Amino acid sequence: MFFGLELEDLQIYWWLILSLLGAILVFMFFVQGGQTLIDDLSKDELEKTMLINSLGRKWELGFTTFVLFGGAAFAAFPLFYSTSFGGTYWIWLCILFCFILQAVAYEYRKKENNVYGCKTYEMFLKINGYLGVLLIGVIISSFFSGSQFILNEHNFVSWQNPLRGLELLFNPLNYLLGLALIFLARLLAAAYFMNNINDENIKSRAVKKLMINGFLFLPFFLGFLTWIFIKDGFRVDENGIVSLSANVYLHNFLDQILFAILFLIGVFLVFAGLFQGAKGCSKAIFTLGFGTVLTVFALLSSIGLGQSAFYPSLNDLQSSLTLKNASSSYYTLSVMAYVSLLVPFVLAYIIYVWNVMDRVKITREEIANSDHTY
């Protein structure tokens, strides 16, 4: 046993870990946001290379977090993994393709004898920055809007739409979060560049982009919150029966006040970070980052731990996934829980590496004289 925890406790424990990984991943989208700002913030090839090298030192951290999230989902909630990744595989393949393009771009953009030219790989970065983030936002939105699948008595998934996940793109409400994440990633990136690059020209442009994208982020984010709070949600009663009920996701917050408090603190910090960034403060990325992690963590946690199905089915309500019916066995969750004790050390290593890489800010002189550039 893991510190005497019961199965239900372990299910909650692992959902909290998944929620934290998801929140960190959203923060790491500043890399994707930065990739969409390359042309906006640079006026010549040297400045463009400075921006890409700034992101090149961090992109693997985001990719690693993405892989960790998928691995944790597979081990802790295999039915969710098989239903989502096995059912909506076309949209997941599109996301995977976007991340492959990102890896290829950083590896080959400045390679000798590059027959495709730098512009091609810079376009790859933009595809990853825009399309990759948008599609992940659409996937997360399906936690609230529902998906078209049925599970049989053996828990084998039967997807009810031949588009295999691409049908999510035909629900306009799913775009609210997708677009909000794009603008959030861009404002995080602007704040990151202000902190990571020692160049007044780039910093002044980044401040403007932070303000513009902060202004564009708010209506989509508020629209998303309004939608999920007023829509009929997929409520789970004490017997595990799923039914449509009004304002379920709002009640998830009201009934679990801790998540509501964390959510409000996170939102407040995001606004505070926007104010800091607008004033040109180079530390705004940390306020924005912490606020982003708290907000997303509270939102994702409330879905699984509230009175709702975290992966609802539109075709058969009783096929909807909850913590109880989607998790691994008690033994698997217990063994994995011991492994999870290494997570703080991994986070400490990430923080250490981040600080080492940022100890000296990127300058024109460093990039102009460097033997290795992305």
N, C-alpha and C positions, 0 to 999 in steps of 0.2 A: 504494500500500500504506500501511496505517496502522502506522507504526513497525516495519515488517517482520513484522507478525503474519500468521500463516496463517489459513485459514478456521476451523479448530478453535479457535484462540486467540480469534478474534473472536466465535465463538459463546459461548465461556465468558465473555468480556468483557461481552457484552450480557446474558447471563443474570444476571451479578452486578449489573448496573445495574437490571434488572427487579426483582431480589430486594431491592435497596436502596430502590427506589421503593415496593415493596410494604410494606417494613418501616416506612418513613416514613408511609405511608398508615395503617397500623395505629396508630401513635402519634397521628396526627391524629384518630383516632376519639374522642379526649377531647371533641371538640365534640359528637359524637353522644351520648356518655355524659352530658355536661352537660345536654343537652336532656331526658334522662330524669330528671334530678335537680332540675329547676326547682321543682316543687311541694314536693319533700322539703326543700329548703334555704331556701325563702322562707316568710315568715309574712304578708306583705302585698304589695300591688302594686308598691311601690317596690323592695323586695328582689327581686321577680321580674324587674323591669325591669333591675336591676343585673346579675343573672345572665345574662339574655338578651343584654344589651349586651356583657358580657364575652365571650360566645361569638360574638356578631355580628362582632366585630373579627377573628376568626380563621377563621370557617367557610369562607371562600373559599380559604384556603391548602390545606385538606383536599380541597376540590372540585378545585382545580388539580392536586394530586398524583394524584388519581384519574384525571383526564383525561390527564396525562402518562404514567401507567402504561398506560392503554389505547392511547395513541399509540405508545409504545415497543414494546408487544407487537405491534401491527399492523405496524410497520416491520421489527422484528428477527425476529419469529416469526409470519409471516402465516398459516401453516397452523394454528397454535394459535389465533390470533385468529378465523379463519374457522370453525374447528371448535367452539370454545367459544361465541363470541358468535353464530355462525350456527346452532348446534345447540341450545344451551340458552337460546334467545332469550326464552322466557316468564319464566324466573327473572331474566334480565338486564333485561328490561323492568320487572319488579317493582322491581328495585334502582334503575333509572333513575327510575321513578315516585317512589320514596322521596326521591331527591335533588332532584327537581323540587319536591316538596312543601316541602323544606327551603328552597330558594331563594325560593319564593313566600312562605313564612312570615316570613322575615327582611325581605322587601321590604314586605309589606302589613300586618303585625301592628299597627303604630302609625299607619298611614295615616289621614288624615282621611276621614270618611264611610265607615268600615269597616263594611259592612252585615252581615258575618258575625261580628263580634266577635272580641276577642283570643283567647278560648278555642278557637275553631276553628283558628287558626293555631298555637296552642300544642300542640294535638292533632297537627297536621302535624309539628311538631318531634319529638314523641314517636314517631310512626310511623317517621320517619327514624332516630331514635336506636335504637329496638328492632328493627324489622323489617329496615331497611337493613343494620345490622351483622350480624344473625343470618344473613341470606341470603348475605352475602359470606363469612361463616365456613363456611357449607355449601358454597359454591363451592370454597373453598380445600380443604376436606376431601375433595372429589372428586378432588384430585390424588393422594390416597392410596387412596380407596375405589374409584375408577374410574367411568367413564361409559359410556352405552350408545350407541356409534356405530361405524360402519364406514367406512373410506376405500376408494374404488375405485382403479383403476390411474392415474386422472388426479387423485387426491387430492381428489375431491369427497366431501363428508361426507354420509352417510346416517344420520340419527338414528333409532335403533331403538325409541324410545318416543314415543308421541303427545303425552305431557305436556311434551316439549321442555324438560327441565331440572327441572321441578317434581317429577319422580320422585325427585330427590335428597332431597326432604323426607321420603320414606318410609323412608329408612335412618336409624334412630335414632342410629347412631354418628356421623353427620354433624353432629348437634346438639352434640356435645361441644365442638368448637371454636367453633361459633356462640355457644353460651352463655358459653364462656370469654371470647370477645371482648366480649360485652355487659358482663360484670362487670369486665373489664380496662378497657374504655372508661369505665365509671362511676368506678372508683377513680382513673384518670388525671384524670378531670374534677374529682373532689373535690380532688386535689392541685393542679390548675390554679387552681381558685377560691381556694384558700388562698394562692396566690402572686399572683393577679391582682386580687383584691378586698380593699380595706382596710376590713374590717368584722368585728369580733370575734364577733358573733352568727352570721354566715354561716360564719366560719372554724370555730367550735366544732361546728356541725352537719356541716360538711364532713369534719372529722376523724373523726367517728362513721361517716359514710357510707363513708369510705375504708377503715376497719377492717372494716366489715360486708361490703363488696364484695370486699375482699382475701380475706376468709375464704371467700366464695362462689366466687371465681375459682379458688382452688387445686384443689379436687376435680375440676372440669371440665378444667382444664389438665393435671393429672396423669393424669386418665382418658384424655385425648386422646393424651398421650405413651405411656402404657401400650398403648393400642390400636395405634398405628402401629408401635411397636417389636416387638410380638409377633405381628402379623398377617403373612400371606403377602403379599409385595410383588411388584411388576412389575419383575423383573430384566432388564437388557439385557446380553448377553454381547458379546465382542469383535467378533462378526460382525453385531451389530445385531439379533439374534434375541431376542424378548421371551418370558419364561416366568415362571410363578409360582414364587416361592422364599421360604423362611422368613426372617424377620428382616432383610429387605433394607434397610429404613430405619434400623434400628439399625446395620447394617454400614456404611451410608453415613457415619455419624458416626465409627465406629471406624476405618474405612479412611482417612478424611480428618480427621486429628486437629485441624487448625486450626479447622474448623467446630465440632467438639466443644468446643474451648476457648472459642471465641467464644460458643457457646450457653450454656455453664456460667457464663461471666462475665456474660452478659446476665441469666440467671436469678438470679444472686447480686445483681446491681444492682437487680432488681425487688424482691427480698426486702429489700434495704437501704433502698430507697425507701419500702416499706411501713412499715418500722421508723421511718424519718425522719418520715413523715406521721403515724404514730400519736403521735409526740412533738410534733406541731404545727409541724414545720419547714416554712417556706414554700418551701424549695428542693427539696422532695421530688419535684416534678414533673420536674426535670431528671435526677435519678437514675433515676426510674421511666422517663422517656422514653428515655434512653440505653440502659437495660437492655432495654426493649421493642424498640428498633430492632435491637440486637445479636442478641437471641433470634430474632426473626422473620427477620432477614437470614440467620442461620446455618441456620435450618430450611428456608427456601426455596432457598437456595444448594445445600444438600445434596441436594435432590431432583433438580435438573438436572445437577449436576456429579458425583453419585454414580453407582453402577451401577443406575440405575432410570429408568423412563419417567416424565416429569414430568406427562404427561396420558394416563393409561392407558385402554384400551378394554376393557370387559367382554365385548363380543360378538366381537371379533377381536383377539387379543393383538398381532398384527403391525401393526394399525392404530394402536397406541399411539404417542404422540408423544415424541420425544427431541430433544435439541439438534441432532443431525445431520440428522434428516429433517424438522424443522419450521422451520428457519431460512431467512432470506433468502439471496440470493446473496452471494458474496464481495465483489462491487463495491458492493452496497447496504450491507452491514455496514461496509465500509471508509469510505464517504462519511459514513454516519451516525456512525461513530466520531469523525470530526473534529468533527461537530456536538456530540457528547457532551462535548467539551472545555469547552463553555459551562456544563455542569452545575454545577461549583464556583461559578461566578459567580451562577448562579440561587440556589443554596443560600445564598451569602453575602448576596444581596439579601433572601431570606426572613428570615435571622437579623437583618439590619439593620432590616427593617420590624417584626419582632417586638419588638426592643428599643425602637424608637421608640414603638410603640403601648403598650408596658408601662412606659415611663419614669415615667409618673404612674399610680398605681394607681386603680382605680375606687372612688369613694366615694359616699355617699348625697347629699352636696351637689352633686357633679358631675352625677349623673343627674337630680336634682330640678330643676336649673337649665339642663339641656342643651336645645338647640333640636332636636337630632336623636337619636332613640332608635329601637331596633329593636323 
